[in-house]
């Protein structure tokens, strides 16, 4: 528009100069009419240029709005959780600046609530310790894929796989993260792990599963300075039951022995069937002054559970067990 106006003004000035040169001095009225016409032409040309510019700007604005609508529609159509966030001064995941509809539905927050939170706020507490390390790796590489655990507004934990990417908007680096649930995948993993770590008959850990769990308990005992109670447990007369009543009834006795151990030990203790009629259990004892009480309580529960199971099975099975316990600083 500026260029067009300049050309019109130059043309008008040239026209006035030519008119003054050729027009006699006795015709000033004609010169005035010419000048007025040139002014009108200039104003009309400027108005036309302004109108053309406004039309172009309006078209560009409409195109921009349409592009934003298309982007938002695609953004919200994605079934995965999309979160765009800043980084704080320490390089940790910072303020959330944009989310899609799936983020609101899956996490259970309104959009306004999520925009008032940080990216760490949607992580489960146990996952937040890795946030800074991952943010640093993301800032260095520009992209990062990892697994973590998000937590919804109802405190439900959700294992997810995240693909994060750095984008620059307005000269500022932001993170766009896309996460989708891997809960079903984790369930399959756990199921397959159970197939290899769990005794099919009793549902207790097998030898493989026992040693894997005991290794975790050993590390915890060493870290906390606590002792471990190790109990070996044999079913008496299993061969007699198999010979006299059949292997199906022998299996019933093994299942009964597993029930006894479950009742005597706590949920977080490690109980397993090593094979045949051999069972083992490990329990992390309390602090030093509670160790004797813990051991005594477990042995009392074990004896009570055996008596109760003997009465339940009846005299034909003559359910009996032998067990021995030892306290160790490590296993």
Secondary structure, DSSP 8 states (H G I E B T S, - for coil): -HHHHHHHHHHHHHHHHHHHHHS-TT-HHHHHHHHHHHHHHHHHHHHHHHHHHHHHHHHHHHHHHHHHHHHHHHHHH-SSEEEEEEE-TTSSEEEEEEE-HHHHHHHT--HHHHTTSBGGGGB-GGGGGGHHHHHHHHHHHSEEEEEEEEE-TT--EEEEEEEEEEEEETTEEEEEEEEEE-HHHHHHHHHHHHHHHB-TTT-SB-HHHHHHHHHHHHHHHHHHT--EEEEEEEEETHHHHHHHH-HHHHHHHHHHHHHHHHHHS-TTSEEEEEETTEEEEEEE--SGGGHHHHHHHHHHHHHHHHHHHHHHH-TTTT-EEEEEEEEES--
